[in-house]
């Protein structure tokens, strides 16, 4: 009896009936797969111009500023010799103007950069490229050294607090032991 009920339920679920076994899912027409329409990503704004400058307060922070041909979003990819390509987060433009901070830079290094316009729907447009040079570290930080004695670092960055005469602040080291970010507090 239970088997008969299960067969009846399966037949009903497949479109047939218990009374008419000829009307089953295999006897009737089958539905053809209909491809979903391919959506085109929303076009990204074009990047008209871009240039990079270093922060006046920190030699390891650059700013890429420029103009788009319409409001939208923008991000920057940047790299240096012997380093992988890094990418900023995506920023909304202010009208057609944009400013993107670029961090995680090594001291006294030449970087190349490429600007991209982006849309919220996944569109992307390639913009201008350029180069910039980072400056030196504060003297106390330049003299510091961090070595990994055993194994590999667990995280890509290690943050440390510095409390030494001449520098009170924070620093971030990359996995190779290079300072790639710092903050200098008031030295009082």
N, C-alpha and C positions, 0 to 999 in steps of 0.2 A: 504494500500500500504506500509506504514512504517513497519508494522508488518511482511509483506512478505519479505522485504529487511533484517530485523533483523534475521529472521529465515534462510534465505539464507546465510547470513554471518556466523552465528553460525554453520550451516551445513558445510560450506567450512572450517571453522577453525577447526572443528572436523574431517576433512578428508573426508567428503562426498561431494556430489554435489547437486545442486538444481534440476538437471534433473533426478538423480537416487537416490531416497530416500532410497533404499536398501543398498546403500554404506554409511553407517554412522559409527561413532566411535563405536557404540555398535554392529554393524554387522560384523566388521572386526576383525582381530586378535589384541589382546592387548599386549602392551609391558610389559614384566616382569621386576620387579625391580632387577637391578644387584647390588649386594653388592660391595661397593668400596673396593679396596685392602687395607688390614690393613698394615700400614707401621710400621716398627719396629724402635724405636728411635735409633739414632746414638749412639753407645756404648760410655760410659763415661770413661775417664781414671781412672785407679785404683790409690788409694792413698797408697803409699808405707810406708811413715812415716810422723809424724807430732808432733810438740812440741810447747808449748806456753811459751812466756816470756813477762814480763811487760816492758813498755817503761821506759827508764831511766829518762825522763823528766816529766812523768805524771803517777801517780799511778792508773789511771782509763782507761788506754789504754793498751791493750795486743796485741801481734802479734803472730799469729799462722803460723809457717813456716814448710815446709816439701818438700817431693819429690813425684812426680807422676810417673807412669810407662810409660807415654807418655805425650806430650803436650796437653793441654785442659783447662778446667775451673774448678774452685773449690769454694766452699762456706763452712761456718762454722755455725753450730747451737750451742747455748750455753745457759746455765740455771744455776740457784742456787735455794736452798731451798726457798719455799714460793714465787717464781717468775715464771712467764711463760717462755716458751722457746722463745728465740730470734734468728734471722738469719741474717747473714751478706749479703751484696750484692754479686753477683757472680763475681769472678775475673778471668782474664786470667792468665795462668801460664807463667813463663818466661822459655821457654823450658820445662824441667821437674821439675823445682823448683817453689815454690809458697810462697807468703807472703800475709796473709790476716789480716788487722787490725780489732780488736774487740773492739767496743766502747759501750757506754751506760751501764757502769758497776758501781756497788756500791762499796764504800770503804770497806776495810777489810772484804771481802766476798770470800768464796770459790766457784768457778764456775767449772762446768763440761762442756766439749765441745766434739763435734763429727764433723769430717771433711767429706765432700762429694765431690767426683769428679762429674763433670757435663759436658754434651755436649750441643751444641747449638740446637740440635734436641730434647731435653727433656730427654736424657738418664741420669741415676744417678747411682753412685756406692758408697757404704758406706765404709768409711775409718776408721782409728784409732780414738780412743777417748782418752781423758785425763782430767786433772784438772789443775787449776792454782788459785792462791790467789792474790787478789788486795791489794794494800798498803793503807796507811792512807792518808787522805786529808791534804792539807796545813792547818796549825793551825787556820788561820782566817776563812777559809771555814768550818772547822770542828765545829767551835763555832757558825756558822750561823744556822738559822732555818727558814723554810718556812712552814706556815700552811694555809690550805684552810679554811676560816671561815664559808662559806656557800656554799652548793651545791657541785658539782663535777667539776674538771678542764675540760675545753673545749678541750684542746689538751693534748697529752700524755707527752709532755715536755714543760717546761717554762724556757726561757732563761733570765738571769739577768746579769747586769753589776755591778761589784764590784769596788769601788774606796775607799779603806780603807788603812790606814797605814799598810804596810806589805803585801798587796795583791792588785794588780791592774790587773783586767782581767774580764773574763766572766765565768758564771757557768750555767749549765742546771740542773733543778730539775725534777724528775719524778712525777707522779700523787700522790705518797705517801709522797712527800716532801724530798726525798733523792737526794743528788747531784750525778749525773751519768755521768757528763762530766765537765771539766773545762779547761780554757786556762789562763795561767798566763803571763801577759806582763811584760816588764821591769819596775821595781819599782824605777823610778827616780824622 
